[in-house]
Amino acid sequence: MYLLKEKLQHISTITHEGKIVVFATDAEGKISYTVKQDGFEDSYLNTPADQRTGWENWQTLEFPDEADDQSVVEKEKAELTHQQNPSQYLLKSLYKTENITAVAPVQVIAALEHIYVFRQSKSNTLLVDRFILDGMTNKLNRKLEVRFKRSKQKHEPTKNIQRGSSGLIDIDTLDFRDANGSFFYEPTTELSLVNNLHKGWFSVVLVPTIENDVYRWHIFAYNSQTKKVELTTICASEAGLFDVQDYTVFEESKDSLVPRRIPGVIKRTLEINGVTVTNGLSATKYDLQQAQQTQSGEEQLLDLLHKSENKR
């Protein structure tokens, strides 16, 4: 069986919630996807038996094409730029990214109830978007976002609040929709600190930490200027995106709690002698386990740590 697709340049595959999802990048940088059917979908049942392929028709993956949220723009400029160079961002939200995808492989990760699509931009930075898979329609929907209903901004309500005979009217409230009923969607996150990408030669792994429900993103990327592989690790935010702020944890030591500073961002250049990257790289996560005997004599496996491995 063949999945017909014109001008196909690169392909990526993932499983999520029991579904197989295939992504394709064409010669113009457009990304499409198809989903393997279970046989219970209307799209499958309404298709004549002799015409069924077991796959959905190719659909274009939707990316942001909206007006900027000025409250986010101002907040990120104040909090996510270098102090000595305010024009240089660590990361930023982009609201028009439909046409800035480079012709390169994408990497897709299923984690934290979402599908994350990582893609290289035409300016060689790393872009990230989140999607929700609708299991009945086999459609990938962009992640919704809460904003103020009237101002359409994430951090600033409208200032046009009026006072009527019965009190304040036109009060702005948080919602997934604006006053006209249109949904708010998440913007693309540009990881500006991961730059000089080359031909989609990057790999991303989400790794749990020793802290409960705390994860870190590990991004291995080939830098086209230094000709080396760089590792950037970023703490995952509570919302499942990226938190570049440092924070403090307290660890037990001799019956007392000792504070330890955890960097939000860690960058390393991997010095690998005698190795040259020639066709991209791939990283994967694996667990180290050890058998331990309980008091009853039963053996149980104990997780020691989670590691990521980089392959070229």
C-alpha positions as CSV (number, residue, x, y, z in Angstrom):
1,M,0.0,0.0,0.0
2,Y,1.3,3.4,-0.9
3,L,0.7,6.8,0.7
4,L,0.8,9.1,-2.3
5,K,2.3,12.5,-1.7
6,E,3.8,14.9,-4.3
7,K,7.1,16.8,-3.8
8,L,7.8,14.8,-0.6
9,Q,11.3,15.6,0.8
10,H,11.3,14.3,4.4
11,I,9.1,12.0,6.5
12,S,8.7,11.4,10.3
13,T,6.5,9.0,12.2
14,I,5.2,8.7,15.7
15,T,2.7,6.8,17.8
16,H,0.4,8.7,20.1
17,E,-2.6,7.3,22.2
18,G,-2.6,4.1,20.1
19,K,-2.5,6.0,16.8
20,I,0.2,6.1,14.1
21,V,0.8,9.6,12.7
22,V,3.0,10.3,9.7
23,F,4.4,13.7,8.9
24,A,5.7,14.8,5.5
25,T,7.7,17.9,4.5
26,D,7.5,18.9,0.9
27,A,9.9,20.9,-1.4
28,E,8.3,24.2,-0.3
29,G,8.6,23.5,3.5
30,K,4.9,22.8,3.9
31,I,4.2,20.1,6.5
32,S,1.3,17.6,6.0
33,Y,0.2,14.6,8.1
34,T,-1.9,11.5,7.9
35,V,-3.2,9.1,10.6
36,K,-3.6,5.3,10.4
37,Q,-7.3,4.5,10.8
38,D,-8.7,2.1,13.5
39,G,-11.7,1.2,11.4
40,F,-14.2,2.9,13.7
41,E,-14.0,6.4,12.3
42,D,-16.7,7.9,10.1
43,S,-14.1,8.6,7.5
44,Y,-13.4,4.9,7.3
45,L,-17.0,3.6,7.6
46,N,-18.3,6.1,5.0
47,T,-15.7,5.0,2.4
48,P,-16.7,2.1,0.1
49,A,-14.8,-1.0,1.1
50,D,-12.9,-1.3,-2.2
51,Q,-11.6,2.3,-1.8
52,R,-10.4,2.1,1.8
53,T,-6.6,2.5,2.3
54,G,-6.6,2.4,6.1
55,W,-5.2,5.9,6.2
56,E,-6.7,9.4,6.3
57,N,-6.2,11.7,3.4
58,W,-3.2,14.0,3.8
59,Q,-4.0,17.2,5.7
60,T,-1.9,20.4,6.0
61,L,-0.6,20.9,9.5
62,E,-1.9,24.3,10.7
63,F,0.5,26.8,12.2
64,P,-0.2,30.3,13.6
65,D,-1.3,33.1,11.3
66,E,-2.7,35.7,13.7
67,A,-2.0,39.2,15.0
68,D,0.7,39.5,17.7
69,D,-0.4,39.6,21.4
70,Q,1.2,42.8,22.5
71,S,1.0,41.9,26.2
72,V,3.1,38.8,25.5
73,V,5.5,40.7,23.2
74,E,6.2,43.3,26.0
75,K,6.5,40.7,28.8
76,E,8.9,38.5,26.8
77,K,11.0,41.6,25.8
78,A,11.3,42.5,29.5
79,E,11.9,38.9,30.9
80,L,13.4,36.8,28.1
81,T,16.1,39.0,26.5
82,H,19.8,39.4,27.3
83,Q,20.3,42.3,29.7
84,Q,23.2,43.8,27.6
85,N,21.4,43.1,24.3
86,P,17.6,43.5,24.5
87,S,17.3,42.5,20.9
88,Q,18.6,39.0,21.6
89,Y,16.0,36.6,23.0
90,L,16.3,33.3,24.8
91,L,12.9,32.3,23.4
92,K,9.9,34.2,22.1
93,S,6.3,33.7,20.9
94,L,5.7,34.0,17.2
95,Y,2.2,34.5,15.8
96,K,2.8,34.1,12.0
97,T,4.9,31.0,11.3
98,E,3.0,29.3,8.4
99,N,5.6,30.2,5.8
100,I,8.9,30.2,7.7
101,T,9.6,26.5,7.8
102,A,12.8,25.3,6.3
103,V,12.9,22.4,3.9
104,A,14.3,19.9,6.5
105,P,13.1,17.0,8.6
106,V,10.8,17.7,11.5
107,Q,11.0,15.9,14.9
108,V,7.8,14.9,16.6
109,I,7.5,14.0,20.3
110,A,4.4,12.6,22.1
111,A,4.6,13.7,25.7
112,L,2.5,15.3,28.4
113,E,-0.8,14.6,26.5
114,H,0.3,16.6,23.5
115,I,2.1,16.1,20.2
116,Y,5.1,18.5,19.9
117,V,6.3,19.4,16.4
118,F,9.9,20.7,16.3
119,R,10.9,22.3,13.0
120,Q,13.8,24.3,11.7
121,S,13.0,27.9,10.6
122,K,14.3,29.6,7.5
123,S,16.5,31.7,9.8
124,N,17.9,28.4,11.3
125,T,16.3,28.6,14.7
126,L,14.2,26.0,16.4
127,L,10.4,26.3,16.3
128,V,8.0,24.3,18.5
129,D,4.2,23.9,18.3
130,R,1.8,21.7,20.3
131,F,-1.2,19.8,19.0
132,I,-4.1,17.7,20.3
133,L,-5.1,14.5,18.4
134,D,-8.8,14.1,18.0
135,G,-9.2,10.3,18.0
136,M,-12.6,10.3,16.3
137,T,-11.7,12.6,13.4
138,N,-8.0,11.8,13.3
139,K,-7.3,15.6,13.1
140,L,-4.5,17.4,14.8
141,N,-5.9,20.5,16.5
142,R,-3.7,23.4,17.7
143,K,-3.4,23.8,21.4
144,L,-6.0,26.3,22.8
145,E,-4.8,29.2,25.0
146,V,-6.6,31.3,27.7
147,R,-6.7,35.0,27.2
148,F,-8.8,37.9,28.2
149,K,-12.0,37.7,26.2
150,R,-12.3,41.4,25.2
151,S,-8.7,42.6,24.9
152,K,-7.7,39.3,23.2
153,Q,-4.5,39.5,25.2
154,K,-3.0,37.0,27.6
155,H,-1.7,39.4,30.3
156,E,-3.7,42.6,29.9
157,P,-7.5,43.0,30.2
158,T,-9.3,45.7,28.3
159,K,-9.3,49.2,29.8
160,N,-12.7,50.1,28.4
161,I,-14.7,49.0,31.5
162,Q,-17.8,51.1,31.9
163,R,-19.9,51.8,35.0
164,G,-23.6,51.4,34.7
165,S,-26.5,51.9,37.0
166,S,-26.1,48.4,38.3
167,G,-22.3,48.5,38.6
168,L,-19.4,47.8,36.3
169,I,-20.2,46.5,32.8
170,D,-18.0,45.0,30.0
171,I,-15.7,43.5,32.6
172,D,-13.0,41.5,30.9
173,T,-12.7,37.8,31.9
174,L,-10.4,34.9,31.0
175,D,-11.7,32.5,28.4
176,F,-10.7,30.2,25.5
177,R,-12.8,32.4,23.1
178,D,-13.0,36.1,22.4
179,A,-16.2,38.1,22.5
180,N,-17.1,36.9,19.0
181,G,-16.8,33.3,19.9
182,S,-13.5,32.7,18.1
183,F,-10.9,30.4,19.7
184,F,-7.6,31.6,21.1
185,Y,-4.6,29.4,20.0
186,E,-1.1,29.0,21.3
187,P,1.6,30.8,19.3
188,T,4.7,29.1,18.0
189,T,7.6,29.1,20.5
190,E,10.9,30.0,18.9
191,L,13.8,28.7,20.9
192,S,16.2,31.5,19.9
193,L,19.0,30.2,22.0
194,V,19.1,27.1,19.7
195,N,20.4,28.6,16.5
196,N,22.7,28.0,13.4
197,L,20.7,24.8,12.7
198,H,21.7,22.8,9.6
199,K,19.4,20.6,7.4
200,G,17.3,19.6,10.4
201,W,20.2,18.0,12.2
202,F,18.8,18.2,15.7
203,S,17.1,15.7,18.1
204,V,15.0,16.4,21.2
205,V,14.3,14.2,24.2
206,L,12.1,15.0,27.2
207,V,13.7,13.4,30.3
208,P,12.2,13.2,33.9
209,T,14.3,14.5,36.8
210,I,14.6,13.4,40.4
211,E,11.9,15.9,41.3
212,N,8.4,14.7,41.2
213,D,6.6,15.6,37.9
214,V,9.5,17.8,36.8
215,Y,11.1,17.3,33.3
216,R,13.9,18.7,31.3
217,W,14.1,19.1,27.5
218,H,17.4,17.9,26.1
219,I,18.1,19.4,22.6
220,F,21.0,18.0,20.6
221,A,21.8,20.2,17.6
222,Y,24.5,20.5,15.0
223,N,25.8,24.1,14.9
224,S,26.6,25.0,11.3
225,Q,29.2,27.7,12.4
226,T,31.2,25.7,15.0
227,K,30.7,22.4,13.1
228,K,30.0,20.8,16.5
229,V,27.1,19.2,18.3
230,E,25.7,21.4,21.1
231,L,23.5,20.2,23.9
232,T,20.9,22.6,25.3
233,T,18.8,21.5,28.3
234,I,15.8,23.6,29.4
235,C,13.5,23.0,32.3
236,A,9.9,22.1,31.2
237,S,7.4,24.5,32.6
238,E,4.3,23.4,34.5
239,A,2.3,24.0,31.3
240,G,4.6,21.7,29.4
241,L,6.6,24.3,27.5
242,F,9.9,25.9,28.5
243,D,11.0,27.6,31.7
244,V,14.4,29.4,31.4
245,Q,14.3,30.8,35.0
246,D,16.8,29.3,37.6
247,Y,15.2,27.9,40.7
248,T,16.2,26.5,44.1
249,V,15.5,23.0,45.5
250,F,16.2,21.8,49.0
251,E,18.0,18.4,49.4
252,E,18.4,16.4,52.6
253,S,21.9,16.2,54.0
254,K,22.7,15.0,57.5
255,D,19.3,15.7,58.9
256,S,19.1,19.2,57.4
257,L,17.9,20.7,54.2
258,V,20.6,22.2,51.9
259,P,19.6,24.6,49.1
260,R,20.8,23.8,45.6
261,R,20.4,26.1,42.6
262,I,19.1,24.5,39.4
263,P,19.8,26.4,36.2
264,G,16.8,26.9,33.9
265,V,19.1,26.6,30.9
266,I,22.3,24.5,30.6
267,K,24.4,24.6,27.4
268,R,27.3,22.3,26.5
269,T,29.4,21.7,23.5
270,L,30.0,18.0,22.9
271,E,33.7,17.3,22.2
272,I,33.6,13.9,20.3
273,N,37.1,13.1,19.1
274,G,37.4,11.4,15.7
275,V,33.7,11.7,14.9
276,T,32.2,13.8,12.1
277,V,28.5,14.4,11.7
278,T,27.6,13.7,8.1
279,N,23.8,12.9,8.0
280,G,22.1,14.3,11.1
281,L,21.8,12.9,14.6
282,S,19.3,11.0,16.8
283,A,18.9,10.9,20.5
284,T,16.8,8.5,22.6
285,K,16.0,8.0,26.3
286,Y,16.6,4.8,28.2
287,D,16.3,3.7,31.8
288,L,18.9,2.0,34.0
289,Q,17.3,-0.5,36.3
290,Q,18.7,-2.8,39.0
291,A,17.1,-5.9,40.6
292,Q,16.7,-5.5,44.4
293,Q,15.5,-8.2,46.8
294,T,12.7,-7.3,49.2
295,Q,12.3,-8.6,52.7
296,S,9.9,-11.3,51.5
297,G,12.6,-12.6,49.1
298,E,10.9,-11.2,46.0
299,E,13.0,-9.4,43.4
300,Q,11.8,-6.0,42.1
301,L,13.3,-3.7,39.5
302,L,14.4,-0.3,40.8
303,D,14.9,2.7,38.5
304,L,18.3,4.2,39.0
305,L,18.2,7.1,36.5
306,H,17.0,8.1,33.1
307,K,19.7,8.8,30.5
308,S,19.6,10.2,27.0
309,E,21.9,8.8,24.3
310,N,23.1,10.7,21.2
311,K,23.7,8.8,18.0
312,R,25.2,10.1,14.8
